[in-house]
Amino acid sequence: MQKTSLRMTKAFPRPSQEAPTEIRHFTLPDLLPPEHLLALNLTLGTLAQLACEEGLPHLIAEQQFTNSEICVLLPLLEAYPHYCPYEVLLASFTNGQITEAEVERCRRRLSLAQAEGVWDQEMRPVRNVLSRTRMKLYAFGIDIFSILETGYVLMRRTRQRPSG
């Protein structure tokens, strides 16, 4: 049997007896059916799609995410239905938290990188993690789309994954 362990990181500390597991809920209108919601367990790194049918909760889909993937997924979920700017994703990815000061620092960092012609290299780690996150969101019928020179947005998945 596989052992389950709690993650121990700065961004997502291990819960103690006094600190309950932090679970964030998202309804995502137009992405999920009306009776469905996503539950993101920040301690375990799991995202579950739940539905209430006949008064009982049902698990529709569940995926495990790494800490890096959670750092890009959470701002996308919080921004929905709007886009999430590059600097917000970078702030969350590099710091694990999104503060105004960190977002402003990342905005300046990206502006400088663009002026120096190294913007792609600066965002490559975030794009790599977004790619893995995108694959895991397919189980929920959700995709991550890039908005040119702006950021990323969650949308309903319309493309079919190739079988093979």
The 8 nearest C-alpha neighbors of each residue, nearest first, counted from 0:
[[1, 2, 3, 4, 5, 63, 43, 6],
 [0, 2, 3, 4, 5, 63, 43, 6],
 [3, 1, 4, 0, 5, 6, 43, 63],
 [4, 2, 1, 5, 43, 0, 6, 44],
 [3, 5, 2, 6, 43, 7, 1, 13],
 [4, 6, 43, 13, 7, 42, 3, 14],
 [7, 5, 13, 8, 4, 42, 43, 12],
 [6, 8, 12, 13, 5, 11, 9, 10],
 [9, 7, 11, 12, 10, 6, 13, 66],
 [8, 10, 11, 12, 7, 95, 13, 94],
 [11, 9, 95, 8, 12, 96, 94, 66],
 [10, 12, 8, 9, 42, 41, 13, 7],
 [13, 11, 7, 8, 9, 14, 10, 6],
 [12, 14, 7, 6, 5, 15, 42, 11],
 [15, 13, 18, 20, 12, 19, 16, 42],
 [14, 16, 18, 17, 13, 19, 20, 12],
 [15, 17, 18, 14, 19, 20, 13, 12],
 [18, 16, 15, 19, 14, 20, 13, 21],
 [17, 19, 15, 14, 16, 20, 21, 13],
 [20, 18, 21, 14, 17, 16, 15, 22],
 [21, 19, 42, 14, 22, 18, 40, 41],
 [22, 20, 41, 40, 19, 42, 23, 39],
 [21, 23, 40, 39, 41, 20, 38, 24],
 [22, 24, 39, 38, 40, 21, 25, 41],
 [23, 25, 38, 37, 39, 22, 36, 26],
 [24, 26, 37, 36, 27, 38, 23, 76],
 [25, 27, 36, 28, 37, 35, 24, 31],
 [28, 26, 30, 25, 31, 29, 79, 36],
 [29, 27, 30, 26, 31, 33, 32, 80],
 [28, 30, 31, 27, 32, 155, 33, 154],
 [31, 29, 155, 28, 27, 154, 32, 141],
 [30, 32, 29, 27, 28, 35, 33, 36],
 [31, 33, 35, 34, 30, 29, 28, 36],
 [34, 32, 35, 31, 28, 26, 36, 29],
 [33, 35, 50, 32, 51, 36, 52, 31],
 [36, 34, 50, 32, 49, 33, 31, 26],
 [37, 35, 26, 49, 25, 48, 38, 50],
 [36, 38, 48, 25, 47, 24, 49, 26],
 [37, 39, 24, 47, 46, 23, 22, 40],
 [40, 38, 46, 23, 22, 45, 41, 24],
 [39, 41, 22, 45, 44, 42, 43, 21],
 [40, 42, 44, 43, 21, 39, 22, 11],
 [43, 41, 40, 44, 11, 20, 21, 6],
 [42, 44, 45, 40, 41, 5, 6, 63],
 [45, 43, 41, 64, 40, 42, 63, 65],
 [46, 44, 63, 40, 43, 62, 39, 64],
 [45, 47, 39, 62, 61, 38, 40, 63],
 [48, 46, 61, 38, 37, 60, 49, 45],
 [47, 49, 37, 60, 59, 36, 58, 61],
 [48, 50, 58, 36, 35, 57, 59, 47],
 [51, 49, 35, 57, 56, 34, 52, 58],
 [50, 52, 56, 55, 54, 34, 57, 53],
 [51, 53, 54, 55, 50, 56, 57, 34],
 [54, 52, 55, 51, 56, 57, 50, 34],
 [53, 55, 52, 51, 56, 50, 57, 34],
 [56, 54, 51, 52, 53, 57, 50, 49],
 [55, 57, 51, 50, 52, 49, 58, 54],
 [58, 56, 50, 49, 51, 59, 55, 52],
 [57, 59, 49, 60, 48, 50, 56, 47],
 [58, 60, 48, 49, 57, 50, 61, 47],
 [61, 59, 48, 47, 58, 139, 138, 62],
 [60, 62, 47, 46, 48, 45, 63, 59],
 [61, 63, 46, 45, 64, 135, 47, 60],
 [64, 62, 45, 44, 46, 65, 61, 43],
 [65, 63, 44, 68, 45, 69, 62, 66],
 [64, 66, 68, 67, 69, 44, 63, 70],
 [65, 67, 69, 68, 70, 64, 44, 11],
 [68, 66, 70, 65, 69, 92, 128, 71],
 [67, 69, 65, 70, 71, 66, 64, 132],
 [70, 68, 72, 66, 67, 71, 73, 64],
 [69, 71, 67, 92, 68, 91, 72, 73],
 [72, 70, 68, 69, 88, 73, 74, 92],
 [73, 71, 69, 75, 74, 70, 68, 76],
 [72, 74, 76, 75, 71, 69, 70, 77],
 [75, 73, 77, 76, 72, 78, 71, 88],
 [76, 74, 78, 72, 73, 77, 83, 79],
 [77, 75, 73, 79, 74, 78, 72, 25],
 [76, 78, 74, 75, 79, 73, 25, 80],
 [79, 77, 75, 81, 76, 83, 74, 82],
 [80, 78, 81, 76, 77, 75, 82, 153],
 [79, 81, 78, 82, 153, 27, 152, 28],
 [82, 80, 79, 78, 152, 83, 153, 75],
 [81, 83, 152, 151, 78, 150, 84, 79],
 [82, 84, 151, 150, 78, 75, 152, 85],
 [85, 83, 150, 87, 86, 149, 82, 88],
 [86, 84, 150, 88, 87, 89, 149, 83],
 [85, 87, 89, 106, 105, 88, 84, 102],
 [88, 86, 90, 84, 89, 85, 102, 91],
 [89, 87, 91, 85, 90, 86, 71, 92],
 [88, 90, 92, 86, 87, 91, 93, 85],
 [91, 89, 87, 93, 88, 102, 92, 94],
 [90, 92, 95, 96, 88, 94, 97, 70],
 [91, 93, 89, 70, 90, 95, 94, 88],
 [92, 94, 90, 91, 89, 95, 96, 70],
 [95, 93, 96, 91, 90, 92, 97, 101],
 [96, 94, 91, 10, 92, 70, 93, 97],
 [97, 95, 91, 94, 98, 90, 10, 92],
 [96, 98, 91, 90, 101, 102, 99, 87],
 [99, 97, 101, 100, 102, 96, 90, 103],
 [98, 100, 102, 101, 103, 97, 104, 87],
 [99, 101, 103, 98, 102, 104, 97, 105],
 [100, 102, 104, 98, 103, 99, 90, 105],
 [103, 101, 105, 99, 104, 90, 100, 87],
 [102, 104, 106, 100, 105, 101, 99, 107],
 [105, 103, 101, 107, 102, 106, 100, 108],
 [104, 106, 108, 102, 86, 107, 103, 90],
 [107, 105, 103, 86, 109, 108, 104, 102],
 [106, 108, 110, 104, 105, 109, 111, 103],
 [107, 109, 105, 111, 106, 110, 104, 112],
 [110, 108, 112, 106, 111, 107, 113, 105],
 [109, 111, 107, 113, 112, 108, 106, 114],
 [110, 112, 114, 108, 109, 113, 107, 115],
 [113, 111, 118, 109, 117, 115, 110, 114],
 [112, 114, 118, 116, 110, 111, 115, 117],
 [113, 115, 111, 112, 116, 110, 117, 118],
 [116, 114, 112, 113, 117, 111, 118, 110],
 [115, 117, 113, 114, 118, 112, 119, 111],
 [118, 116, 112, 120, 119, 115, 113, 121],
 [117, 119, 112, 113, 121, 120, 116, 122],
 [120, 118, 122, 121, 117, 123, 116, 113],
 [119, 121, 123, 117, 118, 122, 124, 112],
 [122, 120, 118, 119, 123, 117, 112, 109],
 [121, 123, 119, 125, 120, 124, 126, 118],
 [122, 124, 126, 120, 125, 121, 119, 127],
 [125, 123, 127, 126, 122, 128, 121, 120],
 [124, 126, 128, 122, 127, 123, 129, 89],
 [127, 125, 129, 123, 128, 124, 130, 122],
 [128, 126, 124, 130, 129, 125, 123, 131],
 [127, 129, 131, 125, 130, 126, 68, 132],
 [130, 128, 126, 132, 127, 131, 133, 125],
 [129, 131, 133, 127, 128, 132, 126, 134],
 [132, 130, 128, 134, 133, 129, 135, 127],
 [131, 133, 129, 135, 130, 134, 68, 128],
 [132, 134, 130, 136, 131, 135, 143, 142],
 [135, 133, 131, 132, 137, 136, 130, 138],
 [134, 136, 132, 137, 133, 138, 62, 131],
 [135, 137, 133, 138, 141, 139, 134, 132],
 [136, 138, 140, 139, 135, 134, 141, 142],
 [137, 139, 136, 140, 135, 60, 141, 61],
 [140, 138, 137, 141, 136, 60, 48, 135],
 [139, 141, 137, 156, 138, 155, 136, 142],
 [142, 140, 156, 155, 136, 139, 137, 154],
 [143, 141, 156, 154, 153, 133, 155, 136],
 [144, 142, 153, 152, 133, 154, 151, 145],
 [145, 143, 152, 151, 153, 142, 146, 154],
 [144, 146, 151, 150, 147, 152, 143, 149],
 [145, 147, 150, 149, 151, 148, 144, 152],
 [146, 148, 149, 145, 150, 151, 144, 85],
 [149, 147, 146, 150, 85, 145, 84, 151],
 [150, 148, 146, 147, 84, 85, 151, 145],
 [151, 149, 84, 85, 146, 83, 145, 82],
 [150, 152, 145, 83, 82, 144, 146, 143],
 [153, 151, 82, 144, 143, 83, 154, 145],
 [152, 154, 143, 142, 144, 79, 141, 75],
 [155, 153, 142, 141, 156, 143, 152, 30],
 [154, 156, 141, 30, 142, 140, 157, 153],
 [155, 157, 141, 142, 140, 158, 154, 137],
 [156, 158, 155, 159, 140, 142, 141, 154],
 [159, 157, 156, 160, 142, 161, 155, 140],
 [160, 158, 161, 157, 156, 162, 137, 140],
 [159, 161, 162, 158, 137, 134, 163, 157],
 [162, 160, 159, 163, 158, 137, 134, 157],
 [163, 161, 160, 159, 158, 137, 134, 138],
 [162, 161, 160, 159, 134, 158, 137, 138]]
